[in-house]
Amino acid sequence: MVMAFCFYQNFANKKPAIKVKQYSFNKHERLKSKKEIARLFSEGKTFRRSYIKTTYIVAENEGFKENIKIKVAVSVPKKIFKRAVKRNLLKRRMREAYRLNKHILYDFLTEKNIHLSIFFVYLSSEIKTYESIERNIKESLKKIKKDLLEGNVEQKKYENEEN
């Protein structure tokens, strides 16, 4: 009982740091900023692995929390899948595939202190299996890591835009 009191007393005034568990995908890891998404599509690098288009950019550090290195968004076009149920199924599969395989990039980015924004877009007109989606997400993450290792992508500093 005394030990528990000491523990709380020592850490009562400190703000807890955000810890990223290896297989988590919390709200801090989601790409939601319209400004950042617009910058991602205008200046980012895009490639396609069969039916998943991936756009990514080395991002500035200010929009990221302490331990967060990657922000991710997924999309399934309404033009291809009219029913929200099907779009949501595919988005869940893409998020889950990313969540279980983000370690491919995460350790490397932590070591190099690089921040990334990634956007995955599903482009097939048929519903693919989870295994197929996971294989494509893995290939995309490996390609991003390879590009970063080869130095094909530079970290850009953006000026504050005033409108």
Rosetta silent file (secondary structure, phi, psi, omega in degrees, C-alpha in Angstrom):
SEQUENCE: MVMAFCFYQNFANKKPAIKVKQYSFNKHERLKSKKEIARLFSEGKTFRRSYIKTTYIVAENEGFKENIKIKVAVSVPKKIFKRAVKRNLLKRRMREAYRLNKHILYDFLTEKNIHLSIFFVYLSSEIKTYESIERNIKESLKKIKKDLLEGNVEQKKYENEEN
SCORE:     score description
SCORE:     0.000 S_00000001
   1 L     0.000  -41.896  179.597    0.000    0.000    0.000 S_00000001
   2 H   -66.239  -39.508  179.822    2.822    2.392    0.844 S_00000001
   3 H   -63.742  -39.410 -179.866    4.621    1.551   -2.408 S_00000001
   4 H   -64.981  -40.275  179.027    1.512    2.315   -4.442 S_00000001
   5 H   -62.525  -43.617  179.094    1.179    5.697   -2.741 S_00000001
   6 H   -62.139  -39.869  179.990    4.820    6.542   -3.532 S_00000001
   7 H   -60.582  -48.622 -179.761    4.316    5.562   -7.150 S_00000001
   8 H   -67.669  -34.959  179.836    1.358    7.890   -7.566 S_00000001
   9 H   -66.027  -40.636 -178.973    3.059   10.666   -5.661 S_00000001
  10 H   -69.127  -34.264 -173.716    6.133   10.570   -7.915 S_00000001
  11 H  -108.340    7.094 -176.650    4.165   10.549  -11.157 S_00000001
  12 L   -65.265  -37.856 -175.319    1.132   12.608  -10.204 S_00000001
  13 L   -90.494   -7.212 -177.965    2.440   15.863  -11.670 S_00000001
  14 L   -93.335  139.028  177.290    3.951   14.406  -14.827 S_00000001
  15 L   -81.167  127.835 -177.536    1.967   14.164  -18.032 S_00000001
  16 L   -68.250  139.769  178.071    2.130   10.595  -19.372 S_00000001
  17 L   -76.727  150.822  177.493    3.892   10.207  -22.718 S_00000001
  18 L   -77.461  119.469 -179.667    1.994    8.678  -25.599 S_00000001
  19 L  -103.861  131.775  178.252    3.291    5.166  -26.024 S_00000001
  20 L   -97.739  111.239  175.290    2.832    3.428  -29.336 S_00000001
  21 L   -73.279  153.742 -173.373    2.297   -0.253  -28.839 S_00000001
  22 L   -58.112  -39.152 -175.876    3.655   -2.331  -31.652 S_00000001
  23 L  -111.267   30.927  178.774    0.241   -3.459  -32.906 S_00000001
  24 L   -99.113  164.303  173.524   -1.892   -0.437  -32.098 S_00000001
  25 L  -149.370   77.518 -174.148   -3.482    2.055  -34.454 S_00000001
  26 L   -89.080 -179.604 -174.169   -4.792    4.874  -32.289 S_00000001
  27 H   -64.649  -25.382  179.419   -6.214    8.267  -33.203 S_00000001
  28 H   -72.702  -18.741 -179.778   -2.799    9.957  -33.089 S_00000001
  29 H   -92.747   -2.720 -178.434   -1.620    7.698  -35.916 S_00000001
  30 E   -92.260  137.271  178.836   -4.499    8.599  -38.244 S_00000001
  31 L   -85.758  113.253 -175.683   -4.034   11.223  -40.921 S_00000001
  32 L  -126.041  -17.556 -175.782   -6.976   13.626  -40.558 S_00000001
  33 L   -69.715  121.506  178.948   -5.694   17.109  -41.369 S_00000001
  34 H   -61.677  -36.805  179.508   -7.157   18.415  -44.631 S_00000001
  35 H   -64.503  -44.466  179.838   -4.131   20.651  -45.071 S_00000001
  36 H   -68.549  -37.372  177.698   -1.709   17.736  -44.663 S_00000001
  37 H   -66.346  -41.350  177.910   -3.763   15.520  -47.008 S_00000001
  38 H   -63.124  -42.480  177.499   -3.800   18.267  -49.657 S_00000001
  39 H   -64.175  -38.953  179.122   -0.017   18.670  -49.300 S_00000001
  40 H   -60.201  -45.935 -178.558    0.394   14.903  -49.500 S_00000001
  41 H   -76.388  -27.927 -179.507   -1.423   14.668  -52.836 S_00000001
  42 H   -82.159  -34.829 -174.221    0.163   17.777  -54.331 S_00000001
  43 H  -118.369   -6.705 -174.945    3.801   17.112  -53.338 S_00000001
  44 L   -78.320  169.650  178.457    3.928   13.451  -52.321 S_00000001
  45 E   -97.940  134.199 -176.188    5.328   10.470  -54.166 S_00000001
  46 E  -122.089  139.582  172.104    2.784    8.009  -55.603 S_00000001
  47 E  -146.943  167.946 -176.432    3.109    4.414  -56.747 S_00000001
  48 E  -130.456  131.028  173.340    0.753    1.518  -57.301 S_00000001
  49 E  -112.315  102.724 -173.468    0.986   -2.100  -56.170 S_00000001
  50 L    45.727  -95.472 -173.809   -1.646   -3.939  -58.268 S_00000001
  51 L  -111.874    9.396  175.907   -4.893   -2.467  -56.883 S_00000001
  52 E  -117.028  118.238  176.773   -3.655   -0.310  -53.979 S_00000001
  53 E   -91.862  130.944 -177.848   -2.342    3.156  -54.796 S_00000001
  54 E  -118.851  128.809  175.215    0.007    4.524  -52.165 S_00000001
  55 E  -121.664  132.554 -179.490    0.913    8.177  -51.756 S_00000001
  56 E  -144.457  159.161  178.585    3.456    9.234  -49.148 S_00000001
  57 E  -150.398  143.433  172.247    5.528   12.208  -48.131 S_00000001
  58 E   -75.537  120.334 -170.033    8.215   12.826  -45.541 S_00000001
  59 E   -99.098  163.753  174.420    6.378   15.172  -43.206 S_00000001
  60 L   -76.669  156.386 -171.546    7.370   17.976  -40.906 S_00000001
  61 H   -78.914  -18.602 -168.888    7.611   17.093  -37.233 S_00000001
  62 H   -68.966  -24.807 -179.866    5.250   19.662  -35.748 S_00000001
  63 H   -86.836    2.747 -174.033    1.976   17.809  -36.435 S_00000001
  64 L  -108.286  142.831  174.113    3.186   14.622  -34.759 S_00000001
  65 L   -74.025  176.564 -172.178    2.991   13.581  -31.105 S_00000001
  66 L   -50.825  -59.129 -171.840    6.128   12.417  -29.260 S_00000001
  67 L   -98.927    3.619 -176.865    6.410    8.767  -30.313 S_00000001
  68 L   -86.215  125.639 -179.631    4.297    8.860  -33.473 S_00000001
  69 L  -110.985  -22.589 -176.317    6.348    8.472  -36.661 S_00000001
  70 E  -131.785  136.687  169.684    3.672    7.644  -39.249 S_00000001
  71 E  -117.402  133.434 -172.516    0.214    9.035  -39.944 S_00000001
  72 E  -129.572  143.752  171.410   -1.968    6.929  -42.207 S_00000001
  73 E  -133.591  149.187  176.938   -5.292    7.296  -44.000 S_00000001
  74 E  -126.348  151.761 -178.366   -7.176    4.774  -46.125 S_00000001
  75 E  -147.804  143.654  171.687   -9.827    5.333  -48.749 S_00000001
  76 L  -127.695  117.910 -174.429  -12.156    3.314  -50.942 S_00000001
  77 L   -63.513  137.785  177.273  -13.790    5.408  -53.704 S_00000001
  78 L   -67.339  -26.117  179.496  -17.556    5.736  -53.710 S_00000001
  79 L   -64.630  -32.739 -179.275  -17.412    5.663  -57.489 S_00000001
  80 L   -86.789  -46.528  179.834  -16.209    2.028  -57.396 S_00000001
  81 L  -117.276  107.604 -177.371  -18.239    0.745  -54.420 S_00000001
  82 L   -70.093  -36.510 -175.678  -21.637    2.397  -54.037 S_00000001
  83 L   -82.247  127.206 -179.299  -22.540    0.572  -50.821 S_00000001
  84 H   -62.150  -30.785 -179.654  -20.973    1.943  -47.641 S_00000001
  85 H   -60.599  -43.425  179.850  -20.946   -1.550  -46.130 S_00000001
  86 H   -70.025  -40.821  177.904  -18.507   -2.762  -48.802 S_00000001
  87 H   -61.593  -44.517 -179.180  -16.356    0.371  -48.558 S_00000001
  88 H   -65.509  -37.669  177.029  -16.142    0.025  -44.788 S_00000001
  89 H   -59.756  -47.762 -179.001  -15.229   -3.679  -45.060 S_00000001
  90 H   -67.395  -38.187  177.417  -12.323   -2.886  -47.371 S_00000001
  91 H   -64.789  -40.871  176.907  -11.161    0.045  -45.237 S_00000001
  92 H   -61.206  -43.000  179.687  -11.182   -2.189  -42.138 S_00000001
  93 H   -64.306  -40.272  179.559   -9.123   -4.794  -43.982 S_00000001
  94 H   -67.506  -44.155  178.779   -6.609   -2.181  -45.148 S_00000001
  95 H   -62.592  -41.621 -179.848   -6.265   -0.628  -41.679 S_00000001
  96 H   -65.932  -41.948  178.002   -5.813   -4.057  -40.087 S_00000001
  97 H   -61.924  -41.422  177.211   -3.178   -5.069  -42.648 S_00000001
  98 H   -65.164  -46.698 -176.718   -1.297   -1.823  -41.966 S_00000001
  99 H   -56.836  -41.467 -177.393   -1.647   -2.188  -38.179 S_00000001
 100 H   -80.904  -12.978 -176.522   -0.118   -5.667  -38.170 S_00000001
 101 H  -122.874    8.955 -177.840    2.721   -4.755  -40.563 S_00000001
 102 L   -67.241  -19.036  178.755    3.676   -1.190  -39.642 S_00000001
 103 H   -60.726  -21.859  177.622    6.747   -2.503  -37.821 S_00000001
 104 H   -56.052  -41.320 -179.029    8.363   -2.869  -41.280 S_00000001
 105 H   -97.742  -33.411 -166.628    8.746    0.921  -41.356 S_00000001
 106 H   -59.252  -46.572 -178.140    8.390    1.980  -37.734 S_00000001
 107 H   -63.910  -41.344  178.810   11.753    0.841  -36.366 S_00000001
 108 H   -62.716  -44.801 -179.016   13.611    2.369  -39.308 S_00000001
 109 H   -66.538  -36.304  177.971   11.783    5.707  -38.955 S_00000001
 110 H   -64.847  -43.072  179.939   12.444    5.811  -35.212 S_00000001
 111 H   -63.581  -41.339 -177.076   16.147    5.206  -35.781 S_00000001
 112 H   -90.084   -6.691 -176.946   16.403    7.925  -38.466 S_00000001
 113 L    56.138   51.939  178.523   13.937   10.299  -36.730 S_00000001
 114 L  -113.116  143.944  176.058   11.802   10.659  -39.860 S_00000001
 115 E  -114.798  138.254 -178.587    8.055   11.317  -39.930 S_00000001
 116 E  -125.104  149.030  167.092    5.814   10.058  -42.735 S_00000001
 117 E  -118.256  129.668 -177.118    2.291   10.665  -43.959 S_00000001
 118 E  -129.209  140.494  177.343    0.831    7.801  -46.001 S_00000001
 119 E  -130.038  121.096  177.721   -2.452    7.497  -47.886 S_00000001
 120 E  -103.169  131.853  177.296   -3.681    4.131  -49.231 S_00000001
 121 E  -123.068  126.794  179.681   -6.398    4.088  -51.921 S_00000001
 122 E   -86.465  126.438 -173.351   -8.144    0.858  -52.929 S_00000001
 123 L  -118.790   -2.820 -179.803   -8.729    0.784  -56.714 S_00000001
 124 L   -76.803  152.289  179.124  -10.048   -2.689  -57.607 S_00000001
 125 L   -91.718   -0.233  176.968  -13.682   -3.118  -58.576 S_00000001
 126 L  -121.727  155.666 -179.149  -13.956   -6.423  -56.700 S_00000001
 127 L   -80.915  116.789 -179.651  -13.659   -7.234  -53.017 S_00000001
 128 L   -89.871  160.049  178.741  -10.287   -8.889  -52.406 S_00000001
 129 L   -72.699  161.499  178.220   -9.448  -11.216  -49.522 S_00000001
 130 H   -59.713  -41.902 -178.383   -7.663   -9.965  -46.445 S_00000001
 131 H   -59.610  -40.823  179.284   -4.566  -11.999  -47.351 S_00000001
 132 H   -66.974  -43.552  178.350   -4.351  -10.319  -50.745 S_00000001
 133 H   -63.755  -43.400 -179.928   -4.780   -6.851  -49.253 S_00000001
 134 H   -61.725  -41.384  179.015   -2.184   -7.599  -46.574 S_00000001
 135 H   -60.393  -42.777  179.782    0.328   -8.751  -49.204 S_00000001
 136 H   -68.479  -39.715  177.814   -0.132   -5.484  -51.143 S_00000001
 137 H   -64.274  -43.298  177.775    0.168   -3.315  -48.018 S_00000001
 138 H   -59.144  -45.946  179.333    3.376   -5.164  -47.029 S_00000001
 139 H   -60.780  -40.331  179.299    4.825   -4.613  -50.505 S_00000001
 140 H   -64.491  -44.275  179.321    3.937   -0.928  -50.310 S_00000001
 141 H   -64.401  -39.122  177.453    5.583   -0.504  -46.904 S_00000001
 142 H   -65.853  -37.765  178.740    8.711   -2.292  -48.121 S_00000001
 143 H   -65.629  -42.435  178.317    8.832   -0.049  -51.206 S_00000001
 144 H   -61.159  -45.521  179.616    8.580    3.089  -49.049 S_00000001
 145 H   -61.332  -42.320  179.110   11.389    1.812  -46.815 S_00000001
 146 H   -61.870  -43.768  178.324   13.512    1.014  -49.873 S_00000001
 147 H   -61.704  -40.563  179.859   12.937    4.526  -51.289 S_00000001
 148 H   -67.876  -38.785  178.211   13.928    6.094  -47.978 S_00000001
 149 H   -65.463  -38.404 -179.686   17.069    3.943  -47.754 S_00000001
 150 H   -78.236  -11.204  178.620   18.087    4.885  -51.295 S_00000001
 151 L    79.752   24.152  179.447   17.505    8.551  -50.543 S_00000001
 152 L   -75.707  -11.988 -177.974   14.858    9.047  -53.243 S_00000001
 153 L  -127.094  129.871  178.485   12.778   11.113  -50.848 S_00000001
 154 L  -105.173  152.879  174.442   14.000   14.152  -48.937 S_00000001
 155 L   -79.469  124.976 -176.386   12.519   15.637  -45.805 S_00000001
 156 L  -102.314  141.753  172.488   10.981   18.951  -46.774 S_00000001
 157 L  -101.302  126.736 -178.456   10.601   22.001  -44.604 S_00000001
 158 L  -101.894  142.713  174.879    7.434   23.889  -45.359 S_00000001
 159 L   -82.866  148.368  176.932    6.921   27.562  -44.887 S_00000001
 160 L   -67.042  124.466 -178.546    3.855   28.617  -42.968 S_00000001
 161 L   -89.006  131.624  177.367    1.210   29.474  -45.521 S_00000001
 162 L  -114.029  123.771 -179.307   -0.832   32.548  -44.825 S_00000001
 163 L  -107.424    0.000    0.000   -4.144   32.890  -46.646 S_00000001
